[in-house]
C-alpha cells in the first residue's frame, strides 16, 4: 500500500532543520553589522587622514614661525639642521589646558603627558598661531575647525524605506550638520640617514582619532605608558612584544588599536651621552593581542601583542605609549618650510 503525505514526526524534523538554519542566519546579522560599522570607521578615518596630510602643507603647519608653545612662548629647540627634537602639534589639547600647570597628573607641554620614568623620551607638545596671523595660540574654536573633520554628515532616515535619507542643516539652513567624531593631531620626528646623522627631513605622522575625549582629561586612560620587556621577533617590522604595566587598565588595548614605541639610543661615548643620545619615536598598529592582561606578580600586569610597522632596535630600553581611540596613522616624509632642500 502506497502512503500519501508525510507523518507528524517528519514535519517536526523539517521544522527543526529550518529553525537551526534561521538561528544561524540570525547569528550572522550582528557580525555583519559589526563589520559594516568597522568599515564605515575605516572609510572616514581614511578620508580624515589623507585630507589632514594635505591640510598640513596647505595651512603652512610646517612653518616653524607659526609654532607656539601652550603658554604662548616661542618653541624651544625650533628645528634646524642637526636638531633632534621631536614635536607633537596638538592645538586642541593646548587650548583646553592653556591654564594648566604641570603636576602629579602629568606635564601638558609634553607628549605623552605621563611617563614610566623621568628619563623616558617625550615630544614637545605645541600649538599654532591664531588664524589670521596673531601672537597667541589657537583658540579652542579655531582648533576644532581645523583639526576636527566635517565629513561625517548627519542624515535622518525616513520611516518609508523607499525614500532617500534626508541631510540635516543648521537653524539657518545654510550649513550642513556633522557629528564631528573624527579628529587628528600631528607628530614630527627627525629622520636619520644611514650614518645616523640628521638632515632636514622629518617624518610627519597624522594621528586620527574616532571620538577623542573632548575634555582632553589628563588621566591614566587617554594617554598611558607601558614598559616593553621583550621583543620576541627582534623588533623586525614591530613583531611580537611583551608589554608591562602596574595596572590592567593601562594595558586596555584591542586588535586594530595603535601605539607609539619610544626609546633612546646612545650614539656617543658614555661621557657625552646626554648630548649624543638619539630619541626614537615610531607608530605601530596592533595586529593581535591576548584576550586580557595577565597578573604576573603583585601590581605587575603583562600583555603580549603583535605589532605592524617599521623595524625597531631591540637592544634599547623601550616604552610604549597607548593613546585612546586612535584608529589610523598616516605618514609622509617632509621638509619644514623654513629649511632649504639643499641644506646639510
C-alpha positions as CSV (number, residue, x, y, z in Angstrom):
1,X,0.0,0.0,0.0
2,X,1.5,3.4,-1.0
3,X,1.4,6.0,1.8
4,X,0.4,9.5,0.7
5,X,1.6,12.7,2.6
6,X,4.1,13.0,5.5
7,X,3.9,12.0,9.1
8,X,3.9,14.3,12.0
9,X,7.4,13.2,13.0
10,X,8.8,14.2,9.6
11,X,7.2,17.6,9.9
12,X,8.7,18.1,13.3
13,X,12.2,17.1,11.9
14,X,11.8,19.5,9.0
15,X,10.8,22.4,11.3
16,X,13.8,21.7,13.5
17,X,16.2,21.9,10.5
18,X,14.6,25.2,9.4
19,X,14.8,26.6,12.9
20,X,18.5,25.7,13.1
21,X,19.2,27.4,9.8
22,X,17.3,30.6,10.8
23,X,19.2,30.8,14.1
24,X,22.4,30.6,12.1
25,X,21.3,33.4,9.8
26,X,20.2,35.5,12.8
27,X,23.6,34.9,14.5
28,X,25.3,36.4,11.4
29,X,23.4,39.6,11.5
30,X,25.2,41.3,14.4
31,X,28.6,40.1,13.0
32,X,27.7,41.7,9.7
33,X,26.6,44.9,11.4
34,X,29.9,45.0,13.3
35,X,31.9,44.7,10.1
36,X,29.8,47.4,8.4
37,X,30.5,49.7,11.4
38,X,34.2,49.0,11.3
39,X,34.2,49.6,7.5
40,X,32.5,52.9,8.0
41,X,35.0,54.0,10.6
42,X,37.9,52.9,8.4
43,X,36.5,54.8,5.4
44,X,36.0,58.0,7.5
45,X,39.4,57.6,9.1
46,X,41.0,57.3,5.6
47,X,39.4,60.5,4.3
48,X,40.3,62.4,7.5
49,X,44.0,61.2,7.4
50,X,44.6,61.9,3.8
51,X,42.9,65.3,3.9
52,X,44.9,66.1,7.1
53,X,48.2,65.4,5.3
54,X,47.3,67.8,2.6
55,X,45.9,70.4,5.1
56,X,49.2,70.3,7.0
57,X,51.0,71.7,3.9
58,X,48.2,73.9,2.6
59,X,47.8,75.7,6.0
60,X,51.6,76.1,6.4
61,X,51.9,74.0,9.6
62,X,55.4,73.1,8.5
63,X,56.5,76.7,9.1
64,X,58.2,76.9,12.4
65,X,57.4,80.6,12.7
66,X,53.8,79.5,13.0
67,X,54.6,77.3,16.0
68,X,53.9,78.4,19.6
69,X,54.0,76.8,23.0
70,X,50.9,76.2,25.0
71,X,51.8,79.2,27.3
72,X,52.3,81.5,24.2
73,X,56.1,81.5,24.2
74,X,58.5,80.7,21.3
75,X,59.0,77.0,20.8
76,X,62.4,75.9,22.4
77,X,64.7,73.9,20.1
78,X,63.0,75.0,16.9
79,X,64.1,72.5,14.3
80,X,67.2,73.3,12.4
81,X,69.8,71.1,10.6
82,X,71.1,68.5,13.1
83,X,68.4,69.2,15.7
84,X,67.0,66.0,17.4
85,X,63.8,67.4,19.0
86,X,60.5,65.7,18.1
87,X,57.2,67.7,18.2
88,X,53.5,67.0,18.6
89,X,51.3,69.6,17.1
90,X,48.1,69.4,19.1
91,X,46.3,72.8,19.3
92,X,43.0,71.3,20.7
93,X,44.8,69.9,23.8
94,X,46.8,73.1,24.2
95,X,43.7,75.3,24.1
96,X,41.9,73.2,26.7
97,X,45.0,73.1,29.0
98,X,46.0,76.7,28.5
99,X,46.0,77.5,32.2
100,X,47.1,74.0,33.4
101,X,50.4,73.7,35.3
102,X,52.5,70.5,35.4
103,X,51.7,68.4,38.4
104,X,51.0,64.9,39.6
105,X,48.7,64.2,36.7
106,X,51.3,65.0,34.1
107,X,53.0,67.7,32.1
108,X,50.7,69.2,29.4
109,X,53.8,70.6,27.5
110,X,54.9,67.0,26.7
111,X,53.5,64.2,24.6
112,X,52.6,61.9,26.3
113,X,51.9,63.9,29.4
114,X,52.9,60.9,31.6
115,X,56.0,58.7,31.6
116,X,57.1,55.5,33.2
117,X,60.4,57.0,34.3
118,X,61.9,60.5,34.3
119,X,64.4,59.5,31.6
120,X,61.7,58.4,29.1
121,X,61.9,60.3,25.8
122,X,58.9,62.5,25.1
123,X,57.9,65.0,22.4
124,X,57.3,68.7,22.9
125,X,53.5,69.3,22.6
126,X,52.9,72.6,20.8
127,X,50.2,74.7,19.2
128,X,49.8,77.0,16.2
129,X,49.3,80.8,16.0
130,X,45.8,82.0,15.7
131,X,44.3,82.5,12.2
132,X,44.6,85.0,10.7
133,X,48.1,85.6,11.9
134,X,48.3,86.6,15.5
135,X,50.6,86.3,18.5
136,X,48.5,83.9,20.7
137,X,47.8,80.2,20.4
138,X,44.8,78.9,18.5
139,X,41.5,79.2,20.4
140,X,39.5,76.0,21.1
141,X,37.0,77.1,18.4
142,X,39.7,77.6,15.8
143,X,41.4,74.3,16.7
144,X,38.0,72.5,16.4
145,X,37.5,74.0,12.9
146,X,40.9,72.8,11.7
147,X,41.5,69.6,13.5
148,X,38.0,68.1,13.5
149,X,36.6,66.7,10.3
150,X,33.3,67.8,9.0
151,X,32.8,64.9,6.6
152,X,30.7,62.7,8.9
153,X,27.4,64.3,7.9
154,X,24.1,63.8,9.8
155,X,21.2,62.3,8.0
156,X,17.6,61.4,9.0
157,X,16.3,58.1,7.8
158,X,12.6,58.3,6.8
159,X,10.2,55.6,8.0
160,X,9.4,55.0,4.4
161,X,12.4,53.0,3.3
162,X,11.7,53.7,-0.3
163,X,12.7,57.4,0.3
164,X,16.3,58.6,0.3
165,X,18.0,59.8,3.6
166,X,17.5,63.5,4.4
167,X,20.5,65.6,5.1
168,X,20.3,67.8,8.1
169,X,21.2,71.5,8.2
170,X,21.6,74.1,10.9
171,X,18.9,76.6,12.0
172,X,19.9,78.9,9.2
173,X,19.6,76.0,6.7
174,X,22.9,77.1,5.2
175,X,25.4,74.8,7.0
176,X,25.4,71.0,6.8
177,X,25.4,69.3,10.2
178,X,28.1,66.8,11.1
179,X,28.9,64.6,14.1
180,X,32.5,65.7,14.4
181,X,33.6,62.3,15.7
182,X,36.9,62.2,13.7
183,X,39.8,64.5,14.6
184,X,43.6,64.5,14.3
185,X,46.9,65.7,15.6
186,X,50.4,65.6,14.0
187,X,53.8,64.4,15.2
188,X,57.1,65.4,13.7
189,X,60.2,63.2,14.2
190,X,63.6,64.0,12.7
191,X,64.8,61.4,10.2
192,X,68.3,59.8,10.4
193,X,70.3,58.7,7.4
194,X,72.3,55.6,7.1
195,X,75.2,57.1,9.1
196,X,72.8,58.1,12.0
197,X,73.3,61.7,11.1
198,X,70.3,64.1,11.0
199,X,69.5,66.1,7.9
200,X,66.5,68.4,7.3
201,X,63.9,65.6,6.8
202,X,61.1,64.8,9.3
203,X,58.5,62.0,9.5
204,X,55.1,63.6,9.6
205,X,52.6,61.3,11.3
206,X,48.9,62.3,11.1
207,X,47.2,60.5,14.1
208,X,43.4,60.1,13.5
209,X,41.0,59.7,16.4
210,X,37.4,58.4,16.5
211,X,35.5,60.1,19.3
212,X,38.5,61.6,21.1
213,X,37.7,62.8,24.7
214,X,36.7,66.4,24.1
215,X,37.6,67.3,27.7
216,X,41.3,66.2,27.0
217,X,41.4,65.0,30.5
218,X,45.0,64.2,31.7
219,X,44.3,60.8,33.2
220,X,45.6,57.3,33.0
221,X,43.2,56.4,30.3
222,X,43.6,58.9,27.4
223,X,47.4,58.6,27.3
224,X,49.2,55.6,29.0
225,X,52.7,54.5,29.1
226,X,53.8,50.8,29.5
227,X,57.3,49.2,29.6
228,X,58.3,46.9,26.7
229,X,60.0,44.0,28.4
230,X,60.7,41.7,25.4
231,X,60.9,41.7,21.6
232,X,60.2,38.1,20.6
233,X,60.9,38.9,16.9
234,X,64.0,41.0,17.4
235,X,62.0,44.1,16.5
236,X,61.6,43.2,12.8
237,X,58.6,45.0,11.4
238,X,57.5,45.5,15.0
239,X,56.7,41.9,15.6
240,X,55.7,40.3,18.9
241,X,56.4,42.3,22.0
242,X,55.6,42.0,25.7
243,X,54.1,45.0,27.5
244,X,54.2,45.5,31.2
245,X,52.3,48.0,33.4
246,X,51.2,48.5,37.0
247,X,47.5,48.1,36.2
248,X,45.3,46.1,33.9
249,X,43.6,49.3,32.7
250,X,46.9,50.6,31.4
251,X,47.0,47.7,29.0
252,X,43.4,48.0,27.8
253,X,44.0,47.6,24.0
254,X,42.5,45.6,21.3
255,X,43.2,44.5,17.8
256,X,43.3,47.5,15.4
257,X,44.5,50.0,18.0
258,X,47.7,51.9,17.6
259,X,50.7,52.6,19.9
260,X,53.9,54.5,19.7
261,X,57.2,52.9,20.7
262,X,59.7,55.3,22.4
263,X,63.3,54.8,23.2
264,X,66.8,56.4,23.3
265,X,69.9,55.1,21.5
266,X,73.2,56.3,23.0
267,X,75.2,57.1,19.9
268,X,78.2,58.7,21.6
269,X,80.6,58.0,24.3
270,X,79.3,57.4,27.8
271,X,80.9,60.7,29.0
272,X,78.9,62.7,26.4
273,X,75.8,60.5,26.2
274,X,73.5,63.4,27.2
275,X,74.4,65.3,24.0
276,X,74.7,62.3,21.7
277,X,71.6,60.3,22.7
278,X,69.2,59.7,19.8
279,X,65.5,59.7,20.7
280,X,63.3,57.3,18.7
281,X,59.5,57.6,18.1
282,X,57.6,55.3,15.8
283,X,53.9,54.4,15.4
284,X,52.7,50.8,15.1
285,X,49.3,49.1,14.5
286,X,48.3,46.3,16.8
287,X,47.5,43.2,14.7
288,X,46.7,40.8,17.5
289,X,46.6,40.8,21.3
290,X,45.9,38.5,24.2
291,X,42.3,38.4,25.4
292,X,43.2,40.1,28.6
293,X,46.3,41.2,30.6
294,X,47.9,38.7,32.9
295,X,48.8,39.4,36.6
296,X,52.4,38.0,36.8
297,X,53.2,39.4,40.3
298,X,51.7,41.8,42.8
299,X,50.8,45.1,40.9
300,X,52.5,43.9,37.7
301,X,50.5,43.1,34.6
302,X,51.7,41.7,31.3
303,X,50.2,41.6,27.8
304,X,51.7,40.1,24.6
305,X,50.8,42.0,21.4
306,X,51.7,41.7,17.7
307,X,52.7,45.0,16.1
308,X,52.9,46.1,12.4
309,X,55.3,48.8,11.4
310,X,58.9,49.7,10.8
311,X,61.9,47.8,12.3
312,X,62.7,48.7,15.9
313,X,66.1,48.2,17.5
314,X,65.5,45.6,20.2
315,X,68.7,46.4,22.2
316,X,67.4,49.8,23.6
317,X,65.3,50.4,26.6
318,X,61.8,50.9,25.2
319,X,58.4,52.2,26.4
320,X,55.1,52.2,24.6
321,X,52.6,55.0,24.6
322,X,49.0,53.9,24.2
323,X,46.6,56.6,23.2
324,X,42.9,56.1,23.5
325,X,40.7,55.9,20.4
326,X,43.4,56.2,17.7
327,X,42.1,54.4,14.6
328,X,44.7,55.2,12.0
329,X,48.1,56.8,11.4
330,X,49.2,58.3,8.0
331,X,52.9,59.1,7.5
332,X,54.9,61.2,5.0
333,X,58.5,62.4,4.9
334,X,58.6,66.2,4.6
335,X,60.9,69.1,4.9
336,X,59.9,72.0,7.1
337,X,59.1,75.1,5.0
338,X,61.8,77.3,6.5
339,X,64.5,74.8,5.6
340,X,66.3,74.6,2.3
341,X,66.2,71.4,0.3
342,X,70.0,71.9,-0.2
343,X,70.9,72.1,3.5
344,X,73.1,69.5,5.0
